[in-house]
Amino acid sequence: MTKPWITIIGIGEDGLDGLGKTASDALDAADVFFGGERHLAMLGKDKRPRLTWDSPLLKTITTIKKFQGKQVCVLASGDPMTYGIGVTLTREIGAEHCTIIAHQSAFSMACARLGWSLANVDTLTLHGRPLGLINQHLRPNAKLLILSADGDTPKQVAQMLKTGGYGASQMTVFEHMGGPKEKQHTGTAKTWRRKVKDLNTIALHCIADQSAPRLTKLAGLPDEVFQNDGMLTKHEVRAVTLAALSPAPGEVLWDVGAGAGSIAIEFLRAEPTARAIAIEQSSSRIDIIRNNADSLGVQNLHIVQGGAPDALKGLDKPTVIFIGGGVSNAKVLQSCWRALPTGGRLIANSVSMEGETQLYNFMLRHGGELSQISISKMGAMGDLHAWRAMRAVTQYKGVKS
């Protein structure tokens, strides 16, 4: 077995004094140190080499690899496997080369102070990530713990909550948790004015106003939360389609003929570790997809402008494909099917007879199943009321064998 040569040590606000014997021994045995300036300064007048992080970070990873055969010590904050450098190093260099010595995470400490169950809390970081990421987790009564980017982050979060109909949400901000400078500030989003120290963690108990849109992690968000030009899979059909797509960790979705991007976006909201590629020909809809992704807090969405099948060339291989536009073109279906690996899934919706015919012929060749989704809504008919049928959607579902 490979002997670990990188030791990643999590340090709390109590500094090196808060480390146990295993971590202290690793410090003594190190040939070279990597870390941020704050952590490296804790080493005092130690003469051993010390290097700070480069930008981009992968430059530092390349430098670390050159020290294989030496004992490398990486200094980090709290738990290095909670949005920390430990995640990057184990991914880029290999877990077998690393020893992780974790300190208590900011999330664990915040829960201990608030009496919250960490298992029932959504956790996220805004370090190097867009503020809109919060919208992926925002829903009534949710509890969120957020690692701030800097001292302005709580004010920015409060403003976003007010704008989004969550102004009554309870906010608690912790500064320098676990050290002698620790402070705690509480208030509501609508009254928050305070700027705090850069090293802070935000705890949110989300309370929705009556005007707030009902956002959940379940498929089928209200149509009105999506900017669109009419090319939008309606929420009832979207819910059925997402159930057919069945998102799973690490999967790659192609959303072909993405329209407003609602399928790809809800796929990623349901499974944040997945990735999605939205393929759309219209330049105006590209902007719409991007705006919807930002407002609903999804990451890992890559947008490609172009028409299928030509725009599919060179894309990352999918594990699951949804075709919302272009099913009347047999070449689109064939190209998508060829791109799938064995066990890959294809879901396609059509509202036209031409598209339905192509799906039927495709099923005869490749197997799978067809179903029809029919929705009726009640509306006024003069002084009376009657059911009005929406255009029926034919859905194909198949697994490549």
C-alpha positions in Angstrom: 0.0 0.0 0.0 1.1 3.6 -0.7 2.4 5.3 2.4 0.7 8.8 2.9 3.2 11.6 2.4 0.7 14.6 2.7 -0.8 15.4 6.1 -3.7 17.9 6.1 -4.3 19.4 9.5 -7.4 21.3 10.4 -6.8 24.2 12.8 -9.4 26.1 14.8 -9.5 29.6 16.2 -7.5 28.4 19.2 -4.5 27.9 16.9 -1.8 25.3 17.3 -2.6 25.1 21.1 -5.8 23.4 20.2 -4.1 20.5 18.2 -3.9 17.0 19.6 -0.7 14.9 19.8 -1.2 13.3 16.3 -1.4 16.7 14.6 1.6 18.1 16.7 3.7 15.1 15.8 2.9 15.7 12.1 4.0 19.3 12.4 7.3 18.2 13.9 7.9 15.6 11.2 7.1 17.9 8.2 9.7 18.9 5.6 7.6 21.6 4.0 4.4 23.5 4.8 1.6 24.7 2.6 -1.3 27.0 3.7 -2.7 30.4 3.9 -0.7 33.3 5.3 -2.8 33.3 8.6 -2.1 29.6 9.3 1.6 29.7 8.2 2.2 32.7 10.5 1.3 30.4 13.4 4.6 28.5 12.8 6.5 31.5 14.1 10.2 31.5 13.3 10.3 27.9 12.1 12.9 27.9 9.2 11.4 25.0 7.2 10.0 26.0 3.7 6.5 27.3 3.7 4.4 28.1 0.6 1.1 29.9 0.2 -1.7 29.1 -2.2 -1.4 30.1 -5.8 -4.2 31.3 -8.1 -5.5 29.2 -9.7 -5.2 26.6 -7.0 -4.2 23.8 -9.4 -0.8 25.5 -9.7 -0.2 24.8 -6.0 -1.4 21.2 -6.5 1.3 20.8 -9.2 3.9 22.2 -6.8 2.8 19.8 -4.1 3.2 16.8 -6.4 6.9 17.7 -6.9 7.5 17.1 -3.1 6.5 13.4 -3.3 9.0 11.6 -1.2 9.1 14.4 1.4 6.7 14.9 4.3 4.3 17.6 3.2 2.1 19.3 5.8 -0.9 21.3 4.7 -2.5 23.7 7.2 -6.3 24.4 6.8 -9.3 25.7 8.7 -11.5 23.5 10.7 -12.5 20.3 8.9 -10.5 20.2 5.6 -13.2 17.8 4.1 -16.0 20.4 4.6 -15.6 22.6 1.5 -11.9 22.6 2.2 -8.5 21.8 0.7 -8.8 18.2 1.8 -11.5 17.6 -0.9 -9.3 19.0 -3.6 -6.1 17.2 -2.6 -7.7 13.8 -2.2 -9.4 14.3 -5.6 -6.3 15.5 -7.5 -3.6 13.5 -5.8 -5.4 10.6 -4.3 -6.8 9.7 -0.9 -4.1 7.0 -0.5 -1.5 9.7 -0.4 -3.2 11.8 2.3 -3.7 11.7 6.0 -6.5 14.0 7.2 -6.5 15.3 10.8 -9.8 17.3 11.1 -10.6 19.9 13.6 -14.2 20.7 14.6 -16.1 22.2 11.7 -17.8 25.6 11.8 -21.1 23.8 11.1 -20.7 21.5 14.1 -19.8 24.4 16.4 -22.8 26.5 15.2 -25.2 23.6 15.7 -23.8 23.0 19.2 -24.4 26.7 20.1 -27.9 26.8 18.5 -29.1 23.4 19.6 -29.7 22.4 16.0 -29.4 18.9 14.6 -26.7 19.0 11.9 -28.4 16.1 10.1 -31.4 18.3 9.6 -29.6 21.4 8.3 -28.5 22.4 4.8 -24.9 23.4 4.7 -23.2 25.5 2.0 -20.3 27.9 1.4 -20.2 31.2 -0.5 -16.4 31.2 -0.8 -15.8 31.7 -4.5 -19.5 30.9 -5.2 -22.4 33.0 -6.3 -24.8 34.4 -3.7 -27.7 32.9 -5.6 -26.6 29.5 -4.5 -28.7 30.1 -1.4 -31.8 29.9 -3.6 -31.2 26.2 -4.1 -31.9 25.7 -0.4 -34.4 28.4 0.3 -37.8 27.0 1.4 -40.2 27.6 4.3 -38.9 26.5 7.7 -35.5 25.3 6.3 -32.4 25.8 8.5 -29.2 26.8 6.6 -25.6 27.1 7.8 -23.5 29.2 5.4 -19.7 29.9 5.4 -19.4 33.6 4.5 -17.0 34.9 1.8 -16.3 38.0 3.9 -17.7 40.5 6.4 -20.2 41.9 3.9 -21.8 38.5 3.1 -24.4 38.6 5.9 -25.7 42.0 4.6 -25.9 40.6 1.1 -27.7 37.5 2.3 -30.2 39.6 4.3 -30.9 41.8 1.2 -31.5 38.7 -1.0 -33.9 37.3 1.6 -35.9 40.5 1.8 -36.1 40.7 -2.0 -37.1 37.0 -2.2 -40.0 37.2 0.3 -38.0 35.8 3.3 -37.5 39.0 5.2 -38.8 37.5 8.4 -36.1 34.9 8.5 -34.0 34.7 11.7 -30.3 35.3 11.2 -27.5 34.4 13.6 -23.9 35.3 12.7 -21.0 33.9 14.5 -17.6 35.6 14.4 -14.3 33.7 15.1 -16.0 30.6 16.6 -14.0 28.6 19.0 -11.5 31.3 19.8 -11.1 34.2 22.3 -12.6 36.7 19.8 -15.8 34.8 19.3 -19.0 36.9 19.0 -22.6 36.2 18.2 -25.1 38.5 16.5 -28.8 37.9 16.0 -31.6 39.6 14.1 -34.0 39.3 11.2 -33.2 39.6 7.5 -35.4 42.7 7.1 -33.7 44.6 9.9 -30.1 43.4 9.4 -27.7 46.3 9.0 -24.6 45.0 10.7 -21.2 44.5 9.1 -19.2 41.8 10.8 -15.6 40.3 10.8 -14.5 38.5 7.6 -14.3 35.1 9.4 -17.9 34.4 10.1 -20.6 31.8 9.7 -24.3 32.5 9.1 -27.2 30.5 10.5 -30.6 31.0 8.9 -34.0 29.8 10.0 -36.0 30.5 6.8 -39.4 32.1 7.3 -41.4 32.9 4.2 -43.7 35.9 3.7 -47.1 35.2 2.1 -45.8 36.7 -1.1 -42.8 34.3 -1.4 -43.0 31.7 -4.2 -43.3 28.2 -2.9 -39.9 26.7 -3.6 -39.1 23.1 -2.7 -36.6 20.4 -3.7 -39.3 18.4 -5.3 -39.8 18.5 -9.0 -42.4 20.7 -10.6 -41.7 24.2 -9.3 -44.4 26.8 -10.2 -44.1 28.0 -13.8 -43.9 31.6 -12.7 -40.5 31.2 -11.0 -39.0 30.6 -14.5 -38.3 33.4 -16.9 -39.5 32.2 -20.3 -40.7 33.1 -23.8 -43.4 30.5 -23.8 -40.9 27.6 -24.4 -41.3 26.1 -21.0 -42.2 22.5 -19.9 -45.3 23.1 -17.7 -44.9 22.2 -14.1 -47.2 19.1 -14.1 -45.4 17.6 -17.1 -42.0 18.7 -15.6 -42.8 16.8 -12.4 -43.6 13.6 -14.4 -40.5 14.1 -16.6 -38.1 14.6 -13.6 -39.5 11.4 -12.1 -38.7 9.6 -15.3 -35.2 11.1 -15.4 -34.6 9.9 -11.9 -31.5 12.1 -11.0 -28.7 10.3 -9.2 -25.3 11.5 -7.7 -22.6 12.3 -10.2 -24.7 11.8 -13.3 -24.4 13.9 -16.5 -27.6 15.1 -18.1 -28.0 16.4 -21.6 -31.1 18.7 -21.9 -31.5 18.9 -25.7 -33.7 21.8 -26.9 -33.6 23.2 -23.4 -35.9 26.2 -23.9 -36.0 27.9 -20.5 -33.7 25.3 -19.0 -36.3 24.2 -16.5 -35.6 20.4 -16.8 -31.8 20.8 -16.4 -32.3 23.3 -13.5 -34.7 21.1 -11.6 -32.5 18.0 -12.3 -29.6 19.9 -10.5 -31.8 21.1 -7.7 -32.8 17.5 -7.0 -29.2 16.2 -7.2 -26.6 19.0 -6.7 -23.7 16.6 -7.2 -24.8 15.9 -10.8 -23.9 18.0 -13.9 -26.1 19.1 -16.7 -25.5 20.5 -20.2 -28.3 22.6 -21.7 -28.3 22.7 -25.5 -30.3 25.5 -27.0 -30.2 27.1 -30.5 -31.9 30.5 -29.6 -29.4 33.1 -28.4 -32.2 34.9 -26.4 -33.1 31.7 -24.6 -29.4 31.2 -23.7 -29.7 34.3 -21.5 -33.0 33.1 -20.1 -31.4 29.8 -19.1 -28.6 31.6 -17.4 -30.9 33.9 -15.5 -33.1 31.0 -14.4 -30.0 29.1 -13.2 -28.8 32.0 -11.2 -32.2 32.8 -9.6 -32.8 29.2 -8.6 -29.3 28.7 -7.3 -27.9 25.8 -9.4 -24.3 25.1 -10.2 -22.7 22.6 -12.5 -24.8 23.8 -15.5 -23.0 24.2 -18.8 -24.9 26.0 -21.6 -24.2 25.3 -25.2 -25.7 27.4 -28.0 -26.5 25.4 -31.2 -28.9 23.0 -32.7 -28.8 19.2 -32.4 -27.4 16.9 -33.6 -24.4 19.1 -34.6 -24.1 20.9 -31.3 -23.8 17.5 -29.5 -20.3 16.8 -30.9 -17.5 17.0 -28.4 -19.7 17.3 -25.3 -19.0 15.4 -22.1 -20.6 11.9 -22.3 -24.1 11.8 -20.8 -25.5 9.2 -18.5 -29.1 10.4 -19.1 -30.6 12.5 -21.9 -33.8 14.5 -22.1 -35.0 15.7 -25.5 -37.6 18.5 -25.2 -37.1 19.9 -28.7 -36.2 18.3 -31.9 -37.7 14.8 -31.6 -39.4 15.1 -35.0 -35.8 14.9 -36.4 -34.8 11.2 -36.5 -31.1 12.2 -36.5 -31.5 13.9 -33.1 -32.8 10.7 -31.6 -30.2 8.6 -33.2 -27.3 10.8 -32.2 -28.5 11.0 -28.6 -28.9 7.2 -28.4 -25.4 6.6 -29.8 -24.0 9.0 -27.2 -25.4 7.0 -24.3 -23.4 4.3 -22.6 -24.9 0.9 -21.8 -27.5 1.5 -19.1 -27.9 5.1 -20.1 -31.4 6.5 -20.1 -33.3 8.5 -22.7 -36.4 10.5 -22.0 -38.1 12.5 -24.8 -41.3 14.5 -24.9 -43.4 15.5 -27.9 -46.6 17.4 -28.5 -46.7 17.0 -32.3 -47.9 14.1 -34.4 -44.6 14.1 -36.3 -42.6 13.9 -33.1 -44.9 11.1 -31.7 -44.4 9.1 -34.9 -40.7 9.3 -34.6 -40.9 8.2 -30.9 -43.1 5.3 -31.9 -40.7 4.1 -34.6 -37.8 4.6 -32.3 -39.5 2.4 -29.7 -40.0 -0.3 -32.2 -36.3 -0.3 -33.0 -34.8 0.1 -29.5 -37.4 -0.9 -27.0 -38.6 1.3 -24.2 -42.1 2.5 -23.5 -44.5 5.3 -24.5 -47.0 7.1 -22.3 -49.2 10.1 -22.8 -49.5 12.8 -20.2 -52.9 14.6 -20.3 -53.8 17.5 -18.0 -57.0 19.4 -17.8 -57.6 22.6 -15.8 -60.9 24.1 -14.8 -61.7 27.5 -16.2 -64.6 29.9 -16.7 -67.1 29.3 -19.5 -69.3 32.3 -19.4 -71.2 32.1 -16.1 -70.3 28.4 -15.8 -67.1 26.4 -15.5 -65.7 23.6 -17.6 -62.5 21.6 -18.0 -60.0 22.8 -20.5 -57.5 20.2 -21.8 -53.9 21.2 -22.2 -52.1 19.8 -25.2 -51.3 16.1 -24.5 -47.6 15.2 -24.2 -46.3 11.9 -25.5 -43.3 10.7 -23.5 -40.8 8.1 -24.5 -38.6 6.4 -21.8 -35.9 3.9 -22.7 -32.7 2.3 -21.2 -29.9 1.5 -23.6 -28.9 -2.2 -23.4 
